[in-house]
Amino acid sequence: MIPHATLRIGLLAPPPNVVMEVEMPRHLPDHASLHTMRVPRSSSEVTPESLREMTGNVESATRTLAMTRPALVVFGCTSASFINGLGWDRELAARIEAVAGVPAITTTTAIVEALGAVDARRVLLVTPYVDAVNRTEIAFLEDSGFEVTGLVSFNILESAEIAAVPSADVESAVLGASKAACAADAVFISCTNLRTMDRIAAVERALDRPVVTSNQATVWLAARTAGFIPVAHAAGRLLEGAATTPAAPRGEPAGEFPGMMGEGAK
């Protein structure tokens, strides 16, 4: 018998995203459920223009999603929540909260806080994006206090092609840049439509470095914000620490994670 879910999490997702709503629920506890609303945009290409168009539709999408009465709303697109630079992620969350009347987080905010939680300052960046989006992400990370020591990019324009990349190929790409990875404090794999979660633990073992991914970090911050314990399922040190630490509402201490220290980068 499936238990009745008592914690509803609303997800605002890009129209072509088919990965986040598969990877994220696997790491939610039994009493939590995920409810997805697409935020419209006219193109399936991941460009600065399409991402900005999508964020212009956040309020209308949130009004519809709010009918599910979620306890938390997640804006689940990495690139759209950093595309306008430092502070844009927080601005988006504030706009969503104003409509939904409940706490909201973005994937980009989750990434910044997760990298801080694993005590990373020097980061190897892995993305599926084209150069125009990569440049903006690097600038955002640097403005957030991180040093990007290297870039591995699949250079994919179409969202559907991003989702089609096997997680094994992502693992191979990261391990192929092992020298750059070992010069960094952590590996960050960007994009909620890129399959990663089943490969995080293996990459961490191979490199002896923490790995943070968009979907993993989003689950982690959702847990901290809504006060639940995520299911780790071998999805890396970040979630393993959260799964062994009592959840606390965001802004309150949640204990020290094994192998982790420090606060989010400012």
C-alpha positions as CSV (number, residue, x, y, z in Angstrom):
1,M,0.0,0.0,0.0
2,I,1.4,3.4,-1.0
3,P,1.4,5.8,2.0
4,H,-0.6,9.0,1.7
5,A,1.8,11.8,0.9
6,T,1.6,14.7,3.4
7,L,4.4,16.9,2.0
8,R,3.8,18.3,-1.4
9,I,6.7,19.8,-3.4
10,G,5.9,21.9,-6.4
11,L,8.3,21.8,-9.3
12,L,8.5,24.5,-12.0
13,A,10.3,22.9,-14.9
14,P,11.3,23.9,-18.4
15,P,9.0,22.4,-21.1
16,P,11.6,20.0,-22.5
17,N,12.9,18.8,-19.2
18,V,12.3,15.0,-18.7
19,V,15.1,14.1,-16.3
20,M,14.5,16.1,-13.1
21,E,11.1,14.7,-12.4
22,V,12.6,11.2,-12.8
23,E,15.7,11.7,-10.7
24,M,14.3,13.9,-7.9
25,P,11.5,11.7,-6.6
26,R,13.9,8.8,-6.1
27,H,15.5,10.7,-3.3
28,L,12.3,12.0,-1.6
29,P,10.9,10.2,1.5
30,D,7.7,8.2,1.3
31,H,5.6,11.0,2.8
32,A,6.7,13.5,0.1
33,S,5.3,13.9,-3.4
34,L,6.5,15.9,-6.4
35,H,4.0,17.9,-8.6
36,T,5.3,19.5,-11.8
37,M,4.3,22.5,-13.8
38,R,6.0,23.5,-17.1
39,V,7.1,27.1,-17.4
40,P,6.4,28.0,-21.1
41,R,8.9,29.1,-23.6
42,S,8.7,29.1,-27.4
43,S,12.0,27.3,-28.2
44,S,13.5,24.0,-27.0
45,E,17.0,25.4,-27.5
46,V,19.0,26.4,-24.4
47,T,20.0,29.9,-25.3
48,P,20.1,33.1,-23.2
49,E,17.0,34.4,-25.1
50,S,14.9,31.3,-24.5
51,L,15.9,31.1,-20.8
52,R,14.9,34.8,-20.3
53,E,11.6,34.3,-22.1
54,M,10.8,31.4,-19.8
55,T,11.5,33.3,-16.6
56,G,9.0,36.0,-17.8
57,N,6.3,33.3,-17.4
58,V,7.2,32.3,-13.9
59,E,4.3,34.1,-12.2
60,S,1.6,32.6,-14.4
61,A,3.0,29.1,-14.0
62,T,3.3,29.5,-10.3
63,R,-0.4,30.5,-10.0
64,T,-1.4,27.2,-11.6
65,L,1.1,25.1,-9.6
66,A,-0.1,26.8,-6.3
67,M,-3.4,25.1,-6.8
68,T,-1.7,21.8,-5.6
69,R,-1.0,23.6,-2.3
70,P,2.6,22.7,-2.1
71,A,4.7,23.3,1.1
72,L,7.7,24.4,-1.1
73,V,8.1,25.4,-4.7
74,V,11.3,24.5,-6.6
75,F,12.4,26.4,-9.7
76,G,14.2,23.5,-11.4
77,C,16.3,25.0,-14.1
78,T,19.9,25.8,-13.5
79,S,20.7,28.0,-16.5
80,A,17.5,30.1,-16.3
81,S,18.2,30.8,-12.6
82,F,21.7,32.2,-13.3
83,I,21.3,33.7,-16.8
84,N,20.9,37.3,-15.5
85,G,23.8,37.2,-13.2
86,L,24.5,37.3,-9.4
87,G,21.3,37.7,-7.4
88,W,19.0,36.6,-10.2
89,D,18.3,33.2,-8.5
90,R,17.2,35.0,-5.3
91,E,15.0,37.4,-7.3
92,L,13.3,34.5,-9.0
93,A,12.6,32.8,-5.7
94,A,11.2,36.0,-4.3
95,R,8.8,36.4,-7.3
96,I,7.6,32.8,-6.9
97,E,7.1,33.2,-3.1
98,A,5.1,36.3,-3.7
99,V,2.6,34.3,-5.9
100,A,2.7,30.9,-4.1
101,G,2.7,32.2,-0.5
102,V,5.1,29.4,0.5
103,P,8.9,29.2,0.5
104,A,10.6,28.9,-2.9
105,I,14.2,27.9,-4.0
106,T,16.0,27.7,-7.3
107,T,18.5,25.1,-8.5
108,T,21.2,27.7,-8.8
109,T,20.8,28.8,-5.2
110,A,21.0,25.1,-4.2
111,I,24.2,24.7,-6.1
112,V,25.9,27.7,-4.5
113,E,24.9,26.5,-1.0
114,A,25.8,22.8,-1.7
115,L,29.3,23.8,-3.0
116,G,29.8,25.7,0.2
117,A,28.6,22.7,2.2
118,V,31.3,20.5,0.7
119,D,33.9,23.2,1.4
120,A,34.6,23.8,-2.3
121,R,36.1,27.0,-3.5
122,R,37.9,25.7,-6.7
123,V,35.5,23.9,-9.0
124,L,35.7,21.8,-12.2
125,L,32.6,22.8,-14.2
126,V,30.8,20.2,-16.4
127,T,27.9,21.3,-18.5
128,P,25.9,20.3,-21.6
129,Y,25.6,24.0,-22.7
130,V,26.8,26.0,-25.6
131,D,29.4,28.7,-25.1
132,A,27.1,31.6,-24.5
133,V,25.5,29.9,-21.6
134,N,28.8,28.5,-20.3
135,R,30.3,32.0,-20.2
136,T,27.4,33.3,-18.1
137,E,27.6,30.3,-15.7
138,I,31.3,30.8,-15.2
139,A,30.8,34.5,-14.5
140,F,28.0,33.7,-12.0
141,L,30.1,31.1,-10.1
142,E,33.1,33.5,-10.0
143,D,30.9,36.3,-8.7
144,S,29.6,33.9,-6.1
145,G,33.1,33.4,-4.7
146,F,34.2,30.3,-6.6
147,E,37.2,29.7,-8.9
148,V,36.4,27.7,-12.0
149,T,39.5,25.7,-12.7
150,G,38.3,24.0,-15.8
151,L,35.4,23.4,-18.1
152,V,34.1,20.2,-19.7
153,S,31.1,20.9,-22.0
154,F,29.0,18.7,-24.3
155,N,28.1,21.9,-26.3
156,I,24.5,20.9,-26.9
157,L,21.9,23.4,-28.0
158,E,18.7,21.3,-28.0
159,S,17.2,20.3,-24.7
160,A,16.1,16.9,-26.0
161,E,19.6,16.0,-26.9
162,I,20.8,16.9,-23.4
163,A,18.3,14.5,-21.9
164,A,19.5,11.8,-24.4
165,V,23.1,11.9,-23.0
166,P,23.5,8.6,-21.0
167,S,24.8,9.1,-17.5
168,A,27.7,6.8,-18.4
169,D,28.9,9.4,-20.9
170,V,28.8,12.1,-18.3
171,E,30.9,9.9,-16.0
172,S,33.4,9.2,-18.8
173,A,33.6,12.9,-19.6
174,V,34.4,13.8,-16.0
175,L,36.9,11.0,-15.5
176,G,38.5,12.0,-18.8
177,A,39.3,15.3,-17.1
178,S,40.6,13.7,-14.0
179,K,43.7,15.9,-13.9
180,A,41.6,19.1,-13.8
181,A,39.2,17.5,-11.4
182,C,42.0,16.7,-8.9
183,A,43.2,20.3,-9.1
184,A,39.8,21.4,-7.9
185,D,38.0,20.9,-4.5
186,A,34.9,19.5,-6.2
187,V,33.3,18.7,-9.5
188,F,30.0,20.5,-10.3
189,I,27.9,18.9,-13.1
190,S,25.3,21.5,-14.2
191,C,21.8,21.1,-15.7
192,T,18.6,19.5,-14.3
193,N,18.0,17.8,-17.7
194,L,21.4,15.9,-17.7
195,R,21.3,12.4,-16.2
196,T,23.8,12.2,-13.4
197,M,22.5,10.9,-10.1
198,D,23.3,7.2,-10.6
199,R,27.0,8.0,-11.3
200,I,27.8,10.4,-8.5
201,A,29.1,7.9,-6.0
202,A,31.3,6.2,-8.6
203,V,32.9,9.4,-9.8
204,E,33.5,10.5,-6.2
205,R,35.3,7.2,-5.5
206,A,37.4,7.5,-8.6
207,L,38.5,11.1,-8.0
208,D,38.3,11.3,-4.2
209,R,36.5,14.6,-4.6
210,P,32.9,15.5,-3.8
211,V,30.6,15.8,-6.8
212,V,27.7,18.2,-6.8
213,T,25.0,18.0,-9.5
214,S,22.0,20.2,-10.2
215,N,19.4,17.7,-9.3
216,Q,21.3,16.4,-6.3
217,A,21.8,19.9,-4.9
218,T,18.2,20.7,-5.4
219,V,17.0,17.7,-3.4
220,W,19.5,18.7,-0.7
221,L,18.3,22.3,-0.4
222,A,14.7,21.2,-0.6
223,A,15.3,18.9,2.3
224,R,16.9,21.7,4.3
225,T,14.2,24.1,3.4
226,A,11.1,21.9,4.0
227,G,12.7,19.9,6.9
228,F,12.8,16.3,5.6
229,I,15.5,13.7,5.3
230,P,16.3,12.8,1.7
231,V,17.0,9.2,0.6
232,A,20.6,9.0,-0.4
233,H,20.6,6.0,-2.9
234,A,24.4,6.4,-3.4
235,A,23.9,9.9,-4.8
236,G,27.2,11.2,-3.3
237,R,28.5,12.7,-0.1
238,L,26.1,15.6,-0.1
239,L,23.0,13.5,0.2
240,E,24.7,10.8,2.3
241,G,25.4,13.5,4.9
242,A,21.9,14.9,4.8
243,A,20.4,11.3,5.1
244,T,22.3,10.8,8.4
245,T,21.6,14.2,9.8
246,P,18.2,15.3,11.2
247,A,16.7,17.8,8.8
248,A,16.2,21.4,10.0
249,P,14.4,24.2,8.4
250,R,16.7,26.4,6.3
251,G,18.6,29.0,8.3
252,E,18.8,26.7,11.3
253,P,21.9,24.4,12.0
254,A,21.4,20.9,10.7
255,G,24.5,19.4,12.2
256,E,27.8,18.6,10.6
257,F,27.9,16.4,7.5
258,P,30.5,13.6,7.3
259,G,33.5,14.8,5.3
260,M,32.0,18.3,5.0
261,M,32.5,21.6,6.6
262,G,31.8,25.3,6.2
263,E,28.9,27.4,5.0
264,G,27.7,28.4,1.5
265,A,29.9,30.8,-0.5
266,K,28.9,34.4,-0.2
